[in-house]
Amino acid sequence: MEKDSRRARVCSAVKQLLAVLTVFIPVPGVQAAPAQFSSVVFWYADKPPLAKLAQFDWAVVEPGHLSAADVKALRVRGGLPFAYLSVGEFHGGQPELDAAALSGAVSSMRNNAWNSQVMNLASPAWREHLFGRAAALRAQGYAGLFLDTLDSFQLLPEAEREAQRLALVSLLRELHQRQPQLKLFFNRGFEVLRDLQGVAAAVAVESIHAGWDAANQRFRPVPEADRQWLETQLQPLRAQDIPLVAIDYLPAERHEEARLLVKRLRAEGFVPYIAPPDLGSMGVGSIEVTHEAGQ
């Protein structure tokens, strides 16, 4: 009986050891799937409804509308806050440029449609301005940055574009090196992504099926040719397992259409978000927040 008892204890110990080895010994050719998010919300207006935003995995906001306490509240409630940051353009006119000591960092092009100045991405002053903003936003508690206007250098004369593209690559790479804790969420950026493997935490694209014609102030379906061009840009990103976010635009009253579009975009491999184009009201995403969710 004593021998049988010892044998049972030995067998039990061997089983436990095998269980540990099964967990910790890597299997050749098998890698753990990267952790990914499944929902995202965009809110650029003031008075952000923190309780609603926190129900999404990622919440992209205009940082001027949130205090450090608001950012902390979002994180405590389970959402990851991302701050909007314009990389290629400075929003404002000459007085604002002078106040920010950036008058010498401008390019030759102004984007009058958005009251913004296309900046010189090689300018040390502009680069340090962006690095400083990133550091300040991290200190406020943001988990990441939503990087916009990445393709604004394309507005410049063709002869200037390649130098600006290379400057953008080095800027984003240095930003990632300086702030490795911040997730970098690209808005497009197709021209530079091939040179920045491992830098983008996710990539957003606008208007896959439902778009907004800013020039004529109207909603429009996206032509098939435009969608096919976008898909050619997205294929390399899919191959790298970079999460893709689709932002489509519909008026708030077309709610049922938005729900159907969310299902379609999810089936196409996107993390979807459907909203009016000002991104100043609650839209529909992978989750739908009700009025009962609170403010």
Secondary structure by P-SEA (a helix, b strand, c coil): caaaaaaaaaaaaaaaaaaaaaacccccccccccccccbbbbbccccccccccccccbbbcccccccaaaaaaaaaabbbbbbbbbcccccccaaaaaaacccccccccccccccccccccccaaaaaaaaaaaaaaaaacccccccccccccccccccccaaaaaaaaaaaaaaaaacccbbbbbcccccccccccccccbbbbccccccccccccccccccaaaaaaaaaaaaaaaaaccbbbbbbbbcccaaaaaaaaaaaaaaaccccccccccccccccccccccccccc
